[in-house]
Amino acid sequence: MDQPLAASDDISAAIEQYGDIVRRICFLYLRNQADVEDVFQEVFLKFYLNLTSLETEQHRKAWLCRVTFNLCKDYVKSFWRRNVISIEHLEIPCENETQGEILQAVLQLPADEKELIYLHYYEGLTIPEIARINGENENSIYSRLRRAKKRLKMKVGDA
């Protein structure tokens, strides 16, 4: 009987520690609070089901990021999502106009570049950490990040 309680404590601790990261990743893709909450719940359900295979905190964070990215991509590609017509455009609150321009430019990047920019600049992960999360070569990550930064500069300028 102690096992479910211990798992519940692990879930609560993970939501406390990583909930904001998961929500921000979801918002990058979905831009809709209801969809974000749906994916958020699914991510932590998967976390609960795979809890025993996640040994370290670093492994948990990387796993949660990867699962969140994958579930968001699946959600965006879903039949329901593709066939819903948006009634209004979402405006993202920002502190100033420049920050808003940069955020809009980041949101317009291809998904893989958006992920890199988010993980590196918003979450502060290093290139080796990102490479581990994505299961890719570090040099590939450096190249893609350089291309993403170049694309952002072209869209925003030196803002």
C-alpha positions in Angstrom: 0.0 0.0 0.0 3.0 2.3 0.5 4.0 2.1 -3.2 1.1 4.1 -4.7 1.6 6.8 -2.0 5.3 7.0 -2.8 4.5 7.3 -6.5 2.0 10.0 -5.7 4.8 11.9 -3.9 7.1 11.5 -6.9 4.4 12.8 -9.3 3.7 15.8 -7.1 7.4 16.6 -6.8 7.9 16.2 -10.6 4.9 18.5 -11.3 6.3 21.1 -8.8 9.8 20.9 -10.3 9.1 20.5 -14.0 5.5 21.6 -14.5 6.4 25.1 -15.7 8.9 23.7 -18.2 6.3 21.3 -19.6 3.6 24.1 -19.8 6.0 26.4 -21.6 7.0 23.7 -24.2 3.3 23.0 -24.7 2.5 26.7 -25.2 5.3 26.9 -27.8 3.4 24.4 -30.0 -0.3 24.8 -29.0 -0.8 28.4 -28.0 -4.1 27.5 -26.4 -4.5 27.0 -22.7 -7.1 24.2 -22.9 -4.8 22.2 -25.3 -1.8 22.9 -23.1 -3.6 21.5 -20.0 -4.7 18.4 -22.0 -1.1 17.6 -23.1 0.2 18.5 -19.6 -2.0 15.9 -18.1 -1.0 13.3 -20.6 2.7 14.0 -20.1 2.5 13.4 -16.4 0.3 10.3 -16.9 3.1 8.9 -19.0 5.6 10.0 -16.4 3.6 8.0 -13.8 3.5 4.9 -16.0 7.3 5.1 -16.6 8.4 6.3 -13.2 10.5 3.2 -12.4 12.6 3.5 -15.5 13.7 7.1 -14.7 16.7 6.9 -12.4 18.2 10.4 -12.1 16.8 13.9 -12.0 18.7 14.7 -15.2 17.1 11.7 -16.9 13.7 12.7 -15.7 14.0 16.3 -17.0 15.3 15.1 -20.4 12.6 12.5 -20.6 9.8 14.9 -19.7 11.1 17.4 -22.3 11.3 14.8 -25.1 7.9 13.3 -24.3 6.3 16.8 -24.1 7.8 17.8 -27.5 6.5 14.5 -29.0 3.0 14.7 -27.6 2.7 18.3 -28.7 3.8 17.4 -32.3 1.3 14.5 -32.3 -1.5 16.8 -31.0 -0.7 19.4 -33.7 -0.9 16.7 -36.4 -4.1 15.2 -35.0 -7.2 15.0 -37.2 -9.2 17.2 -34.7 -6.6 19.9 -34.5 -6.1 20.1 -38.3 -9.8 20.5 -38.9 -10.6 23.2 -36.3 -10.8 26.7 -37.6 -9.3 29.3 -35.3 -11.7 32.2 -34.5 -9.2 34.6 -33.3 -5.4 35.1 -33.3 -3.8 34.8 -30.0 -1.8 37.7 -28.7 1.0 36.8 -26.4 1.6 39.3 -23.6 5.1 40.7 -23.5 7.0 43.3 -21.5 7.9 45.3 -24.6 7.5 45.4 -28.3 10.9 44.1 -29.1 10.4 41.1 -26.8 7.1 40.4 -28.6 8.7 40.6 -32.0 11.4 38.1 -31.0 8.8 35.7 -29.4 6.7 35.9 -32.6 9.7 35.2 -34.7 10.7 32.2 -32.5 7.1 30.8 -32.8 7.3 31.0 -36.6 10.5 28.9 -36.8 10.3 25.3 -37.9 9.6 22.9 -35.0 13.1 21.5 -34.6 14.7 25.0 -34.5 12.0 26.3 -32.1 12.9 23.4 -29.8 16.6 24.3 -29.8 16.1 28.0 -29.2 13.7 27.2 -26.4 15.9 24.7 -24.7 19.1 26.7 -25.0 17.9 30.2 -24.4 14.8 29.9 -22.3 15.7 26.8 -20.2 19.4 27.4 -20.2 20.4 23.9 -21.3 23.9 23.3 -22.8 24.4 21.9 -26.2 25.6 18.5 -24.8 22.4 18.3 -22.7 20.2 19.2 -25.7 22.1 16.5 -27.8 21.3 13.9 -25.1 17.6 14.9 -25.0 17.3 14.7 -28.7 19.6 11.7 -29.1 21.7 13.5 -31.7 25.3 14.5 -32.3 26.5 17.7 -30.5 27.8 19.1 -33.8 24.4 18.7 -35.4 22.9 20.7 -32.6 25.5 23.4 -32.9 24.8 23.7 -36.7 21.0 23.7 -36.3 21.2 26.3 -33.5 23.4 28.5 -35.7 20.9 28.3 -38.6 18.0 29.1 -36.2 19.8 32.1 -34.8 20.6 33.3 -38.4 17.0 32.9 -39.4 15.9 34.8 -36.3 18.3 37.7 -37.1 16.8 37.9 -40.6 13.3 38.1 -39.2 13.9 40.4 -36.3 17.1 42.2 -37.2 19.4 43.2 -34.3 16.5 43.9 -31.9 
